[in-house]
């Protein structure tokens, strides 16, 4: 039986990861780095699409991979309108929303655009899988406390869903849809979600100032103090945005978002470094505890995943505070490329129906 050959595209701020999967197996991968001198030539992120597309095609050609061998192209999903979880066909409506930045600009917006532009001339499907705007929140969870502000679902949906499926089968011999889980993705941003029978019914907005602070994000700030800072006239809008995402959290306290350096600082007895990591673990644990009430105490497992799940001290500090709530499973790292490929493969094999964006 002929294998499906899938091109996976995952754009980052200064690189584009690509991979070829033959069914579930990765056959080729490359991380194409883009020097900042080249990236800075473009006014907007989406203006980079032709430049990045050429680099992808060039890399595949160098590897002796013909575009005509491909069954589909799948890209990382970006800041679209809120949608339910799943694998989506990339259509013109989606491309237009990614181009205009309907919920903001982010490098991941290029994923769907690049997938579409490479796939269309080949007459093969282009997909995205579980973008960061997946919204399955219960309506009660969207209340903020003021009718002019609504809580939004922006989180690491791709890794949340992928690790949930993996853990459900490996540890429980069940489907993800049969379990109640609390999953904390611990990375440059931190998202903690309540998964009830296959749906993320509550989660912090991991991008725009909600939930625990992270290596480069501030998380929830005392609102009145944040308002006074914004109204002080000392900071421009872009500077304030960076305080929330990019220059907040650990990097604001310690001057670095590299957790290996922070670990070294702690090893040398740096009290401030330890205090900051203790506080970040405390906030993650508190968020997990809050979400246990969303699931009414019926928690099959608490999963700690993402790059920071390799940070043993940090993980243990979280675990000691939440282990009374349920089984704690550590699943370090994330494999976004595999998750994207498997999402596309499920549709190609007919195991899941591809969804339309509208």
C-alpha positions in Angstrom: 0.0 0.0 0.0 1.4 3.4 -1.0 2.3 5.7 1.8 1.0 9.2 2.2 3.8 11.8 1.8 3.2 14.9 3.9 5.1 18.2 3.9 4.9 19.9 7.3 5.7 23.6 7.7 6.1 25.3 11.1 7.2 29.0 10.8 8.9 30.7 13.8 10.0 34.2 14.2 13.5 33.7 12.7 13.2 30.2 11.2 11.0 27.8 9.3 10.9 24.2 10.3 10.0 21.8 7.6 9.7 18.0 7.5 8.5 15.2 5.3 6.5 12.4 6.8 5.7 9.1 5.1 2.6 8.2 7.1 3.6 8.4 10.8 7.4 8.2 10.1 9.6 11.3 9.6 11.7 10.8 6.5 13.3 14.3 6.3 13.6 17.4 8.4 15.3 20.8 8.3 15.3 24.0 10.3 15.8 26.8 7.8 17.3 29.8 9.7 16.5 33.3 8.5 19.0 36.0 9.6 17.4 39.0 11.3 19.0 41.2 8.6 16.8 39.4 6.0 13.7 39.3 8.2 13.9 43.0 9.0 13.5 43.9 5.4 9.8 43.1 5.6 7.3 45.5 7.1 4.8 42.8 8.2 5.3 39.1 9.0 3.0 38.0 6.2 5.1 40.0 3.7 7.7 37.2 4.2 5.6 34.5 2.6 7.3 34.5 -0.9 10.7 34.7 0.7 10.0 31.8 3.0 8.3 29.8 0.2 11.4 30.0 -2.0 13.6 28.8 0.9 11.3 25.8 1.5 11.2 24.8 -2.2 15.0 25.3 -2.4 15.6 23.1 0.7 13.4 20.3 -0.7 15.1 20.5 -4.1 18.5 20.2 -2.4 17.3 17.1 -0.6 16.1 15.5 -3.8 12.4 15.7 -2.8 9.9 16.5 -5.6 6.8 18.5 -4.8 4.9 16.2 -7.1 5.4 13.3 -4.7 3.4 15.1 -2.0 -0.1 13.9 -0.8 -0.8 17.1 1.1 0.9 20.1 2.8 0.1 20.9 6.5 1.1 24.2 8.2 1.0 25.5 11.8 -2.3 27.3 12.4 -2.2 31.0 13.2 -4.3 33.7 14.9 -7.6 33.0 13.1 -11.2 33.6 14.4 -12.0 31.2 17.3 -12.7 27.7 16.0 -13.2 24.3 17.4 -10.4 21.7 17.6 -9.6 19.6 14.5 -7.8 19.5 11.2 -9.0 22.2 8.8 -8.7 22.5 5.0 -7.0 25.8 4.2 -9.4 27.8 2.0 -9.3 31.3 0.6 -11.3 32.7 3.5 -8.7 31.3 5.9 -5.8 32.7 3.9 -7.5 36.2 3.8 -8.0 36.2 7.6 -4.3 35.2 8.1 -3.1 37.9 5.7 -5.1 40.6 7.4 -4.3 39.3 10.9 -7.9 39.0 12.1 -6.7 38.3 15.7 -3.2 39.7 15.4 0.1 39.1 13.7 2.3 36.1 14.5 4.8 34.0 12.6 2.4 31.0 12.8 0.0 32.9 10.5 2.4 32.1 7.7 1.9 28.3 8.2 -1.5 28.1 6.6 -0.6 30.6 3.8 2.6 28.7 2.8 0.7 25.4 2.9 -2.0 26.8 0.6 0.4 28.4 -1.8 2.5 25.3 -2.2 -0.4 22.8 -2.3 -2.8 24.7 -4.7 -0.7 24.4 -7.9 -0.2 20.7 -7.2 -4.0 20.2 -6.8 -3.5 18.6 -3.4 -5.1 19.6 0.0 -3.5 22.0 2.4 -4.4 21.7 6.1 -3.8 23.3 9.5 -4.3 21.5 12.8 -5.4 22.7 16.2 -4.3 26.4 15.9 -3.7 28.5 19.0 -7.3 30.0 18.7 -9.1 26.7 19.3 -12.1 27.7 21.4 -14.1 25.0 23.2 -14.6 27.0 26.4 -17.8 26.7 28.4 -19.8 29.9 28.1 -19.6 30.4 31.9 -15.8 30.5 31.6 -15.9 33.4 29.1 -17.3 35.8 31.7 -14.6 38.3 32.8 -16.4 40.5 35.3 -17.3 43.2 32.9 -19.5 43.0 29.7 -17.0 45.0 27.6 -14.3 42.3 28.2 -14.7 38.6 27.4 -12.2 35.9 28.3 -10.6 34.5 25.2 -9.1 31.1 24.4 -5.5 31.4 23.1 -3.2 28.6 24.1 -0.9 25.8 22.9 -3.7 23.8 21.5 -1.6 21.7 19.1 0.6 20.2 21.9 -2.2 20.1 24.5 -4.3 17.9 22.1 -1.4 15.8 20.9 0.0 14.9 24.4 -3.6 14.3 25.6 -4.1 11.6 22.9 -0.7 10.1 23.6 -1.2 9.9 27.4 -4.7 8.6 27.1 -3.6 5.6 25.1 -0.2 5.0 26.8 -1.3 5.3 30.5 -5.0 4.5 30.5 -5.6 2.4 27.4 -8.5 4.8 26.6 -9.4 7.5 24.1 -8.8 11.2 25.0 -12.5 11.7 24.8 -13.1 9.4 27.8 -10.9 11.3 30.3 -10.8 14.4 32.4 -7.3 16.0 32.3 -5.6 19.1 33.5 -2.7 19.9 31.1 0.0 22.6 31.7 2.1 23.5 28.7 5.3 24.9 30.1 7.3 26.9 27.6 8.1 30.5 26.7 4.4 31.0 27.4 2.4 28.9 29.9 -1.1 27.6 29.3 -3.1 25.5 31.8 -6.3 23.9 30.6 -9.2 21.8 31.9 -9.9 19.0 29.3 -13.3 17.5 29.9 -14.0 14.4 27.7 -12.0 15.7 24.8 -12.9 19.4 25.1 -10.9 22.3 26.6 -13.6 23.8 28.7 -11.4 26.4 30.4 -7.9 27.7 29.7 -5.9 30.9 30.4 -5.1 33.2 27.4 -1.4 32.4 27.3 -0.5 35.3 25.0 -2.3 38.5 26.2 -1.8 38.7 30.0 -3.7 35.9 31.7 -2.7 33.1 34.0 0.7 32.2 35.4 3.8 34.3 34.4 6.3 32.5 32.2 9.9 32.9 30.9 8.9 35.8 28.7 5.2 36.6 29.5 3.8 38.5 32.5 0.6 36.5 32.9 -2.2 38.1 35.0 -1.2 41.5 36.5 -3.1 43.5 39.2 -5.5 45.3 36.9 -5.5 48.8 38.5 -1.7 48.9 38.8 -1.4 47.8 35.1 -3.9 50.5 34.1 -2.0 53.2 36.0 1.2 52.1 34.2 -0.5 52.2 30.8 -2.0 55.7 31.5 1.2 57.1 32.9 2.4 58.3 29.5 5.8 56.8 30.1 5.4 53.9 27.7 4.2 53.5 24.1 1.7 50.9 23.1 4.3 48.5 21.6 6.4 48.7 24.8 3.3 47.8 26.9 2.6 44.9 24.7 6.1 43.6 25.1 5.7 43.9 28.9 2.9 41.3 28.5 4.6 39.1 25.9 8.2 39.1 25.0 9.8 41.1 27.9 7.6 40.1 30.8 7.9 37.3 33.4 11.3 35.7 34.1 13.2 37.9 31.6 11.8 41.0 33.3 12.9 39.8 36.7 16.3 38.2 35.8 17.3 39.6 32.4 17.2 36.3 30.6 14.5 33.9 29.3 17.0 31.0 29.0 16.1 28.6 31.7 19.5 26.8 31.5 21.1 30.1 32.6 18.5 30.5 35.4 19.3 27.0 36.6 23.0 27.9 36.6 22.2 31.0 38.6 20.3 28.9 41.1 23.2 26.5 41.3 25.5 29.3 42.3 23.2 30.3 45.1 21.4 33.2 43.4 18.4 33.8 45.7 16.5 36.0 43.3 16.6 33.3 40.6 15.3 30.7 43.0 12.5 33.0 44.3 11.4 33.8 40.7 11.2 30.1 39.7 9.5 29.2 43.0 6.9 31.9 42.3 6.3 30.7 38.7 5.8 27.1 40.0 3.5 28.5 42.7 1.4 30.3 40.1 1.2 27.2 37.8 0.2 25.0 40.7 -2.5 27.6 41.8 -3.9 27.6 38.2 -4.0 23.8 38.2 -5.8 23.8 41.6 -8.4 26.4 40.3 -9.1 24.2 37.2 -9.7 21.1 39.4 -12.8 22.9 40.6 -13.9 23.3 36.9 -13.8 19.5 36.6 -15.6 19.2 40.0 -12.6 17.3 41.4 -12.9 14.5 38.8 -9.3 14.6 37.5 -7.9 11.5 35.9 -4.5 13.0 35.5 -2.5 16.2 35.6 0.0 16.4 32.7 3.1 18.7 32.7 4.5 19.1 29.2 6.5 21.6 27.1 10.2 22.5 27.1 10.2 23.6 30.8 9.0 20.1 31.9 12.7 19.1 31.5 13.5 21.6 34.4 13.4 19.1 37.2 13.4 21.5 40.1 10.6 23.6 38.6 8.5 20.5 37.9 9.0 19.1 41.4 7.9 22.4 42.9 4.6 22.2 40.9 4.1 18.5 41.6 4.4 18.7 45.4 1.6 21.3 45.4 -0.9 19.5 43.1 -0.3 15.7 43.6 -3.2 15.5 46.1 -5.5 16.4 43.2 -4.7 13.4 41.0 -2.0 11.4 39.2 0.8 13.7 37.9 2.4 12.7 34.6 5.5 14.4 33.2 5.7 14.5 29.4 8.5 16.8 28.6 9.0 18.7 25.3 6.7 19.0 22.4 6.6 17.5 18.9 4.7 20.0 16.8 5.9 18.6 13.5 4.6 15.1 14.4 1.3 16.5 15.7 0.7 18.4 12.5 1.6 15.4 10.3 -0.7 13.0 12.4 -3.6 15.5 12.2 -3.3 15.6 8.4 -2.9 11.8 8.2 -6.1 11.2 10.2 -8.0 13.1 7.5 -6.2 11.5 4.6 -7.0 8.0 6.0 -10.6 8.9 6.7 -10.3 8.4 10.4 -11.4 12.0 11.0 -13.3 14.4 8.8 -11.5 17.6 7.6 -13.3 20.8 8.7 -14.1 23.9 6.7 -13.2 27.3 7.9 -15.8 30.0 7.4 
